[in-house]
Amino acid sequence: MRSIAVVDSDGKLIGIITRGSVLSVASSKSEAMASSVAEPPMVILRPDVTLGEAIKSMLKADEWASPVVDSNGRFLGFLTFDDIVQLMINCCAENLKSVSVSDVMSTNVVAVSEEDFISKIWNRMRELRYAGLPVVDSSGRLVGMITQYDLIAKGYSRIHLESEGGASRGPRVKDVMSRSVTYLYPWSSLYEVASLMAKHSYGRVPIVNNSKELKLVGIVDREDVVKSLVR
């Protein structure tokens, strides 16, 4: 679960808490009420909106998950890109199989090093609104991934308070990253990407040149898959 809705006693939506919200909570707020941490959603959907309209609104706002409320503002659930990817697998498999990863992948990939400090890469995640970043060695070989989930699961929080100066600059990427990373190739199909995302709840899949060199050449995220539905 990447987002949690916060509602009042009548079930009306107050705001949402994301993984990013959790990682940004200051120590003074560690005992705070959920309502004080919740952020206003950028997109709020109604049940009668068409899927196409919902997707376009979410893409425009760069939101991967949006709450759905009724006419009285009561929270009904979330529509997520995960839901849409699963729908595409169920109803549009042949279309997904006809699209190559090379047609949709981003080639200007933001990657990090094992020696980078968590505080530095967390700032990059926040700036770019990425849930995770690939980790490469000095030759550009893919060696892992680091995600917001990794940081939360290993107990790191208040990262924005970590100092990048002084004797201690906090943990490094190598202390937190996942070394078991799943990747695909430019000639793989979009169906393969979507299937990995649906099966493992991946938000982003790195693309490498071949299985021997593992040079990072691109990345595909949920947004890239969903965009193919409205092209």
SULMO-V906154 format. One record per residue. N is the residue number from 1. RES is the residue in one small letter. OMEGA is omega in degrees with one decimal (999 if undefined). Layout:
n->(N,N)
res->(RES,RES)
omega->(OMEGA,OMEGA)
This chain:
n->(1,2,3,4,5,6,7,8,9,10,11,12,13,14,15,16,17,18,19,20,21,22,23,24,25,26,27,28,29,30,31,32,33,34,35,36,37,38,39,40,41,42,43,44,45,46,47,48,49,50,51,52,53,54,55,56,57,58,59,60,61,62,63,64,65,66,67,68,69,70,71,72,73,74,75,76,77,78,79,80,81,82,83,84,85,86,87,88,89,90,91,92,93,94,95,96,97,98,99,100,101,102,103,104,105,106,107,108,109,110,111,112,113,114,115,116,117,118,119,120,121,122,123,124,125,126,127,128,129,130,131,132,133,134,135,136,137,138,139,140,141,142,143,144,145,146,147,148,149,150,151,152,153,154,155,156,157,158,159,160,161,162,163,164,165,166,167,168,169,170,171,172,173,174,175,176,177,178,179,180,181,182,183,184,185,186,187,188,189,190,191,192,193,194,195,196,197,198,199,200,201,202,203,204,205,206,207,208,209,210,211,212,213,214,215,216,217,218,219,220,221,222,223,224,225,226,227,228,229,230,231)
res->(m,r,s,i,a,v,v,d,s,d,g,k,l,i,g,i,i,t,r,g,s,v,l,s,v,a,s,s,k,s,e,a,m,a,s,s,v,a,e,p,p,m,v,i,l,r,p,d,v,t,l,g,e,a,i,k,s,m,l,k,a,d,e,w,a,s,p,v,v,d,s,n,g,r,f,l,g,f,l,t,f,d,d,i,v,q,l,m,i,n,c,c,a,e,n,l,k,s,v,s,v,s,d,v,m,s,t,n,v,v,a,v,s,e,e,d,f,i,s,k,i,w,n,r,m,r,e,l,r,y,a,g,l,p,v,v,d,s,s,g,r,l,v,g,m,i,t,q,y,d,l,i,a,k,g,y,s,r,i,h,l,e,s,e,g,g,a,s,r,g,p,r,v,k,d,v,m,s,r,s,v,t,y,l,y,p,w,s,s,l,y,e,v,a,s,l,m,a,k,h,s,y,g,r,v,p,i,v,n,n,s,k,e,l,k,l,v,g,i,v,d,r,e,d,v,v,k,s,l,v,r)
omega->(-176.6,179.2,177.4,177.4,174.2,-176.8,176.0,-175.8,178.3,-179.3,179.7,-176.1,174.3,-178.8,-179.8,174.5,179.4,175.6,177.9,177.9,-178.8,-177.6,-177.4,-177.6,179.1,-178.5,-179.6,-178.7,-174.6,177.7,-174.3,174.2,-178.9,-177.0,-179.4,179.9,-176.2,178.7,176.9,179.6,-179.8,178.6,173.5,-175.3,172.5,-176.7,-174.8,178.1,179.1,180.0,179.4,178.6,179.8,-179.3,-179.0,178.7,-178.7,178.2,-179.2,-179.0,-176.9,179.1,179.7,179.8,-179.9,178.4,176.4,-179.9,176.5,-175.8,178.5,178.8,179.5,-177.4,179.7,-178.1,177.8,163.6,-176.8,174.4,175.0,178.1,-176.2,176.8,178.5,177.1,179.8,177.0,-176.7,-172.1,-172.8,-174.5,-177.0,177.1,179.2,-179.3,-177.8,-178.4,178.2,177.2,-178.3,-179.4,-173.5,-173.3,172.6,-178.0,177.1,-169.9,172.6,-179.5,-179.4,178.7,176.4,-176.3,178.3,177.7,-179.7,-179.2,-179.3,-176.0,176.3,177.0,178.2,177.6,-179.0,-179.0,-175.0,-178.8,176.5,177.8,-179.0,-179.3,175.4,178.6,-179.2,174.8,-174.7,179.8,-179.1,178.9,179.1,-178.7,179.3,175.3,171.8,-175.0,174.5,179.1,178.3,-177.8,180.0,-177.0,-178.9,170.2,178.9,176.7,-178.4,-175.8,-178.6,178.7,179.5,178.9,175.7,179.0,178.1,-175.2,-178.7,-178.3,174.2,-177.8,177.9,180.0,-177.4,-179.9,-171.4,-171.2,171.9,-178.3,176.0,-173.6,177.9,-177.9,175.0,-174.6,179.3,-179.6,175.5,179.8,177.2,176.1,178.3,177.8,-177.8,-179.6,177.2,180.0,-178.1,-176.2,-172.3,-177.6,176.3,174.2,-177.2,178.3,178.7,-179.1,-178.5,-176.4,175.8,-173.8,-179.7,-176.3,179.6,178.4,-178.8,-178.2,-179.4,176.6,176.8,176.6,-178.3,-178.3,178.9,179.7,-177.7,179.5,-178.4,-179.8,-175.2,177.1,999)
